[in-house]
Amino acid sequence: DGLLSSHDKLKVLSAPPAEMLPVLLADSTKVSFIRS
């Protein structure tokens, strides 16, 4: 999970925030669903 989080952080830093926002929300929902 730590590796995935680091990769996601790099993805966010290298992408336009407005463009990444929907992806971040979708990823957060998926992660929360998987962990719960």
N, C-alpha and C positions, 0 to 999 in steps of 0.2 A: 504493500500500500504506500509506503514511503517513497518508493521509486516512482510510482504512478503519480503521486502528488507533485513530486519535483518536476516530472515531465509536463504535467498540466500547468504548473507555474511558468515554465519556460514558454509553453504554448501561448499563455496569456500575455506574457511580456513581449512576444514577437508578433502579436496580432492586434489589430485595431479593437479597442475596448467595445465599441458599439457593435462591431461585427461578432465579437466573441461572446457577448452577454447571453444570447439565447443558448449558445452551446454550453456555457458555464452552468446555466440554470438546468439544462437537460442533464448534464453530467452530475450535478449535485443531486438531482432527483434520483437518478439511476443508482448512485453510490449509496444514498440513504435507503433506497428500497432494498438493495443487495445486503446492506449491513443489518437491517432490521428484520 
